[in-house]
Each structure stands twice: as C-alpha cells, then as structure tokens.
Amino acid sequence: MKQHTATKMAEDFVFLEGPKWHGDRLWVSDVFDHKIWCVALDGSRELVCEVPHRPSGLGFHPDGTPLVASSKDYRLYRIEAGQLVEHADFNGLVAGDVNDFAVDRAGRAYVGNFGYDYDGGAPRKDTDIHRVSLDGRIEVAASGLAFPNGMSILDGGRTLVVAETWACRLTGFDLSGDGQLSNRRVFADLGHRAPDGICADAEGAIWTACFNTGEFIRVLPGGEITDRIAFDGFGVSCTLGGRTGRRCSARSLAVHPRNWPRGDARRRFSALPSRSPPLRKALRRAPPGAFDRRMQRMLPVSGGFPQAGARYS
C-alpha cells in the first residue's frame, strides 16, 4: 500500500464540504459560513454565492450550471448569475439533511440524505436515494440505505457507487441510460472504516474519506486498498481534478478543521497550495476539544495518482 503526505494550499475558511473540480478551479461549500467558493491552484478564491441553510454537496448539469444541496431547507438549487434558483424540494420526502449527490450524463442528480434528525440525536434510520430530473421531478431511485453519503459515477456512466457510512461499505448499482438503478451489490466492504465523501478515478477505483479513522484510501472493486493518506480525526470528503487530469504529477488536498465548529458559529481556520495537477482533494475533521483555536487547512498530497474519472462523477 502506498502512503502519501500533505502540504499546505490555502487558508481562512470555516468548514469545507462537497469538493468538485470544474473549470480549472476547485469548488467547495463552506458549510458553517454559508458560502460557496471557487479556489484556484495558487490559493486565490472567488465567492460564488451565499447559501443561508448550509450548503453541502455540489455538482454540475451538462451545460455547466452549478447545483448545490441546501441541507437544512431540504432543497437542491441551481446557481444562476450568482443567485439560488430552486431546482427540487425534498420537504415531505426526507427526514434528514439533504447531503451529497452525483450527476449523470443526462443531468439527472442522484441525491442522498441523512435519513433521520442527526443533529437532534434521533435513532439511525435507513433512507432513500432520490433521482432528480432536469425539470426538477423527484423519484425514489433506491431504498434501504444506511446513511447514503458520497456518490460517484464511473465505468463511462454505467455504474453508480455510494458510500453507506453507517454500514461501513461502498455499494454499487448498475446505472441504465434512463437513470434506473439496479443490481445492487457490495463494491467494497471496508470493515471498521466508515466511508464519507468519495470520488472515482479513471481506472475504476474509488477514493474515500473514512469518517471514523481520519484516513483517505483508494479502494479497488472487491475491497483491496492500494493507497492511503492518514490523519488524526475524521475523514469527510475528497475529489480528483486539476487542469489536465493526467497521472504521475498528482496532488491531493485535505481540508480539515482541528476542532468541530458547534452550531453555526463562524470560526476561522487556516487552509492550504498545490504545486501541480491533477488535484485530489480530501477534507478532514479532527475531534472536538483537540485545540483551543479551530483551524482548517487544505493539504495537497503528493503521489503518482491515476487521473480523474468520468466527467460526471
């Protein structure tokens, strides 16, 4: 197993989530500062818009229109000219925060949710993945998932993989041309590791953040782990990207607070610079009480990684 190390990229965020590489920049949701940012490889950034009810997962329609999951008002929004435009309303359909998602070639979004009131301490409950069409129509795509979290589409759009966090596994589905999910199977049993955000590379492997161990690991179908980035704390999310997406000069980023922000308290963290693409970003949380000052950093991780996977992942 290859081990990788990290160095700093950019700074002064609160808590980052939902990383996606698009248009030569890294898009991230700053959950507790209620903002979406674009970050360049030199660490400079541009504010895209504000999302009052906690931005989470990010994605893009085939025409490049950005999408954001708004956790606390249970909605998916398009971002048009810097403004939020409602795309889908999950109220009455979900019992927990709207979270991460993946977008297929036709622009259909496959959206997960917590399944229960996580912040309120409700007992865990299995939930659905919902499919949202280009016109905003919502349908159940799959049921009975244990906290469906990060998702990625691979195999040229023929497979969807979702992280079932509380089941400690990556679950695969066949994805048909009309957006149906079938042939549910275990892509990888991760044992004691609880996967959070994920992304796919061009070789069909999945990079996953491990919520309970602080690791970021590259997993092949069947469960073999080939690469590892280790941190203390909790693993949150990851993405692949860069200007070229070519292997051999890869960098990855880990964004992590050294303490968990409580409620919507607006804290500042440090953050962090990559030297060359492709960019693989991973986000990390450390446990509460670790440090008095709450810090967040983005860390590019060196290594000869495979290039990013399919465009819609």
N, C-alpha and C positions, 0 to 999 in steps of 0.2 A: 504494500500500500504506500503510495506517495504521500508525503507530508509537505504542507505548504505554509509559508509565513506571510505576514502582512505589514504594510507601512501606510502612513497617513495620506489622505487625499483632500478633504475639505472640512469646514467646521461651521459651528454656530447653527445647529438645528435643535429641535426638541426631541422628537421620536419619529424615525422614518420607517415607512412601510411600503408595500406594493411596488417594488422597483421594476421598471421596464426600460429597455434601451430603445430609443426611437429618434430618428432624425439627427443622428450623431450626438445625441445627448442622453443623459440618464434622467428619467422621470421618476420622481418619488413623492409619496404622500407624507407630509409632516402631520401625523395624526393629532397630536395634542396642541399644535399651533394652528391647526385647521387650514393648512395651506398645501398647495401642490407646487413643486419646484422642478425646473429643468437644471441639471448640473452638467457642466462641460468637463472635459478631461483635465483642464487646468484648474479645476476647483471653482471657477466662476459660476454664478447661478442666475436664473431669471424666475421671477414669480409668475406662475401661470394663472392661478385664481385662488380664492378662498372657498372653503367648504365648511359651513357652520357646524354640521353634525358629524364631524370626524371622517375625513377621507381615509379610505383603505385601499383595496385593490385598484389597479389601473390597467387599461387596455386600449386598443385602437381598432376602429372599424377599418375595413379595407381601403376606404378613401382617406384614411389618416385622421378621422375625427376621434379625439380622445374620449374615453369613458372613465368614470370614477364611481366606485361603490361608496355610498354615503351610509356609514354604519348605523347611526342612531336614528335616522328617519326612514330606514329600510327602503332606500331608493338607489337606482342606478341613473346617473346623469351623463349626458353628453356635455362636452365643453365646447362652446361655440363663441368665438370672438371674446374669450376670457370670461364668459358667463355660463352658469349652470342651466341646462335645459333638461327637464325631466324626460327620461327615456323609459323607465319602468318603475312601478310602485309595488313593492312586495308586502305592504301592510295587509294583514289578514291572511297571508300565506306563510309567514315565517314567525318563529317565536324567539329568535335571537338576532344579533347584529348581522347585517349583510357584510360579507367579507371579501374574499379573493375570487377571481374568475379568470377564464380563458376565452379567447375569441377565435372562432374558426374562419375559414376562407370566405364563407358567405356572410360574415358579420354577425353570426349568432353568438351570443355570450352565454357561457355556462357558469352559473353563479352559485357559490356556496354561502352558507350562513351558520352561525354558532349552533342553532337548534334549541337553545334554551337561554335563560337570563343568566349569563355568565357573571356579569358584574353584581347581580343581586344574589348570587350564591345558590341558584336553583340547581336541582339534581341534573346530571347529564342526561341528554335525550338524543337519540338518533334523529336525523333530519334528511332533507332532500337537496339535490342539485336541481336548480331551475334553469331552463333554456329560455333565453330572451331573443326574439327575432328582431330583424332590422326595424320593424314597425312598432316594437315595444311589447308585443304579445308575449305573455309568460305561460310556460307549460312546465310540468314536472318532467325532468329528464331521467332521474334516478332517485331511488328512495333507500332508506335504511342505512345511512352513512353516519359514522361516528366522528362528528366534527369535521366535515369536508372543508379543507383549508386550501393550500396552494394547488393550482392546476396547471397543466401544460399539455399542449397538443403536439404530437410527434408522428413519425412514420408518414410524412407527407400529408398530414391531416387525417390519417386513418385511425389514430389511437389517441384517446384522452386518458391522462393519468392524474389522479387526485390524491393528495395526502389526507389520509384519515388519522388525524392527530391522536385521538384517544385510543385508537386501535393499534397504533404503532406499526402502520403498514402503508405502502403505496398501492393503490388499487387502479387497475387498468380496465378500460372499456374499448370495444370497437366503436368507432365513430363513422356513421354512414354519411353518404352525400346529402341526405335530407335532414341531418342533425340528430338522428336517433342513436342512443347509447345502448349497447348490447354486449353479451359475452363478458359479463363482469368476472374479474379474476384478480388474484394477488399478483401484482407486478413485482413487489419485493416485501418480504416480511423483515422488519427492521429490529425485531427482538425487543430490547428495552428502550430503543430510541423512538421518540415521538416526533414525527415529521411535521413541519410547519410550511413555510413557503418553499416552492420548488421551481426548477426550470429544466428544460431539456437541451442536450447538445446534439450536434449533427450525427453522432454515432449511435443515437438512440438510448443514451444513458440519462439518468436524472440526477441533478444536483439538488440536495435537500438540506434545509436548515433543520437541526434537531433541537426542538424546543427545550427538552429536559436535560440535555448534555452540553449544550454550547458548541457542538460540532457542526461543520458543514461537510457533507460527504457526497461523493459521486458514486452512484449505485447502478449496476447493470441489471437488466431483467433477470429475475431469479434471486437477486439479493447480494451478489458479490460487490464489495466495496473496493474501489480502485484508488481513490484519492480522499484526503482528509485535511480539513483546516480546523484546528482545535482552539477553543476559547473557554474561559470560565463563563458561567452564567447560562443564558438561554438563547438558542438559535431561533431567528424569526423569519427571514426571507432571503431570497437570492435570485439573481438573473445573470444572463450572459449577454455580451454585446461588444461594442467597440466599432470603430469606423470600417474595419474590414472583416471582422469575424473570423480571421484566419488563426490557425493553431500555431504553436511554437513561440509566440511573443505575447502570451496571455497575461492578463492582470485581473484580479478579482478584488472586490471591495467588501469589507464588512463594516456595517454601520451599527454601532452598539452604544446604548447608554450604560453608564456604570451604576446607575440606580434607576428604578422604575418610577416614572412620574405618576403621582397619585391624582386621580380625577382629571380635570382639565388644566391643572396648574401649568403655567407657561414657564418652563425652565429652559436653560440654555446648556448645550453640550458642546464639546469640541467635535471636530469632524475631519475629513482627510484626503492625496494626489496620486494618481496612477501615472506611470511613465509611458505605457504603450498599450494599444488594444490587442486582442479583444478584452473587453471589460467584463469581469464576472463579479457581481456584487452580492454580498451576503450581509444580512442585518443580524445583529446580536443584542440581546438584553442580558444584563447581569442582575443578580438577585437584589431585592430591596435591602437597604442598610449597608451595602458594601462600602460606599463612600459618602461623606457628607455632601460633597459637591457632585451634582448629577452631570455626568459628561457623556457625550455621544461622539463617536468617531467613525469615519468611513475608512476602511483599510483595503487597499489594493493588494491582492495576494498573487505572488509570483508563481510561475509554472507553465509548462507547455501543454495547455489545455486544448481539447478539441474545440472547434469553432461552435458558435451558437447554432441552435437547431432551426426548425422551420420558422418562417416569419410569424405565423400566428401561434404563438406559444406563450 
